[in-house]
Amino acid sequence: MGVALLLGIVVFAGTSGEISVTRAMKEIGEVHHFHPRAILGVLGRAMRSGWMWLGLAPLAGAFFSLLTLLSRENVSFVVPLTALSYVVGALMAKFFLGEEVSHVRWIGVLLVVLGVVLVWVG
């Protein structure tokens, strides 16, 4: 697999997994108490959520794609490129989770894109 394809898997699979896990945790609710019984309760509810399981598979795929990418390219190249997940994350948060993304955050996303372009061409 080429660098661009592996990067795409890392970014899109990883971010879609994070969005799915976020959706599961929003359904489950906040963790208010951090004693063992409460944590186990939240963990049990999380494992019964379809969104949690739907999120774990792409996260695993993203992880193994990242390992493959790191075995082929320098970390100083790979890690900055994975910042594209911030772009995909902001888009998915807005359109899938219905979150408000401020103008300032969109400017930050644009700066991330510019940084990735610099790393890619440099």
C-alpha positions as CSV (number, residue, x, y, z in Angstrom):
1,M,0.0,0.0,0.0
2,G,1.1,3.5,-0.7
3,V,1.8,6.3,1.8
4,A,-1.3,8.2,0.8
5,L,-3.6,5.2,1.1
6,L,-2.2,4.3,4.5
7,L,-2.5,7.9,5.7
8,G,-6.1,8.0,4.5
9,I,-6.9,4.9,6.5
10,V,-5.2,6.3,9.6
11,V,-7.0,9.6,9.3
12,F,-10.5,8.5,8.2
13,A,-10.7,5.2,10.1
14,G,-9.2,6.7,13.3
15,T,-11.5,9.7,13.2
16,S,-14.6,7.7,12.4
17,G,-13.8,5.4,15.3
18,E,-13.3,8.4,17.6
19,I,-16.6,9.9,16.5
20,S,-18.4,6.6,17.1
21,V,-16.9,6.2,20.6
22,T,-17.8,9.8,21.3
23,R,-21.4,9.1,20.3
24,A,-21.5,6.0,22.6
25,M,-20.1,8.0,25.5
26,K,-22.7,10.8,25.0
27,E,-25.4,8.2,25.2
28,I,-23.9,6.7,28.3
29,G,-23.3,10.0,30.1
30,E,-20.6,11.6,32.0
31,V,-18.4,9.8,34.5
32,H,-19.1,11.6,37.8
33,H,-17.4,9.3,40.3
34,F,-14.1,7.7,39.9
35,H,-14.3,4.8,42.3
36,P,-14.0,1.3,41.0
37,R,-17.7,0.4,41.1
38,A,-18.7,3.5,39.1
39,I,-15.9,3.0,36.6
40,L,-16.9,-0.7,36.1
41,G,-20.5,0.4,35.6
42,V,-19.6,2.9,32.9
43,L,-17.4,0.3,31.3
44,G,-20.2,-2.2,31.3
45,R,-22.7,0.3,29.8
46,A,-20.1,1.2,27.2
47,M,-19.5,-2.4,26.1
48,R,-23.3,-2.8,25.6
49,S,-23.3,0.2,23.2
50,G,-23.3,-0.6,19.5
51,W,-21.6,2.7,18.8
52,M,-18.7,1.6,21.0
53,W,-18.2,-1.6,19.1
54,L,-18.7,0.2,15.8
55,G,-15.9,2.6,16.9
56,L,-13.4,0.0,18.1
57,A,-13.0,-1.8,14.7
58,P,-11.9,1.3,12.7
59,L,-9.7,2.4,15.5
60,A,-7.9,-0.9,15.4
61,G,-7.6,-0.6,11.6
62,A,-6.1,2.9,12.0
63,F,-3.7,1.7,14.6
64,F,-2.3,-1.1,12.4
65,S,-2.1,1.2,9.4
66,L,-0.2,3.6,11.5
67,L,2.3,0.9,12.5
68,T,2.7,0.0,8.8
69,L,3.2,3.6,7.9
70,L,5.8,4.1,10.6
71,S,7.7,1.0,9.5
72,R,8.1,2.6,6.0
73,E,8.5,6.3,6.7
74,N,10.2,8.6,9.2
75,V,8.2,9.6,12.3
76,S,9.0,13.2,11.6
77,F,7.0,12.8,8.3
78,V,4.2,10.5,9.5
79,V,3.2,12.2,12.8
80,P,2.6,15.7,11.4
81,L,0.6,14.2,8.5
82,T,-1.7,12.5,10.9
83,A,-2.8,15.9,12.0
84,L,-5.2,15.8,9.1
85,S,-7.4,13.9,11.6
86,Y,-8.1,17.3,13.2
87,V,-9.7,18.4,9.9
88,V,-11.8,15.3,9.5
89,G,-12.7,15.4,13.2
90,A,-14.0,18.9,12.9
91,L,-16.0,18.1,9.8
92,M,-17.5,14.9,11.3
93,A,-18.2,16.6,14.6
94,K,-20.2,19.3,12.8
95,F,-22.1,17.1,10.3
96,F,-22.4,13.8,12.2
97,L,-22.6,14.9,15.8
98,G,-24.2,18.3,15.2
99,E,-21.6,20.2,17.1
100,E,-21.0,23.9,16.6
101,V,-17.6,24.6,15.3
102,S,-16.6,28.3,15.7
103,H,-14.9,30.4,13.1
104,V,-11.7,30.4,15.2
105,R,-11.6,26.6,15.2
106,W,-12.1,26.6,11.4
107,I,-9.1,29.0,11.1
108,G,-7.1,26.5,13.3
109,V,-8.2,23.7,11.0
110,L,-6.9,25.7,8.0
111,L,-3.6,26.2,9.7
112,V,-3.3,22.5,10.3
113,V,-3.9,21.9,6.6
114,L,-1.2,24.4,5.7
115,G,1.2,22.7,8.1
116,V,0.5,19.3,6.6
117,V,1.1,20.7,3.1
118,L,4.5,22.1,4.2
119,V,5.5,18.7,5.7
120,W,4.3,16.8,2.6
121,V,6.3,19.0,0.1
122,G,9.3,19.5,2.4
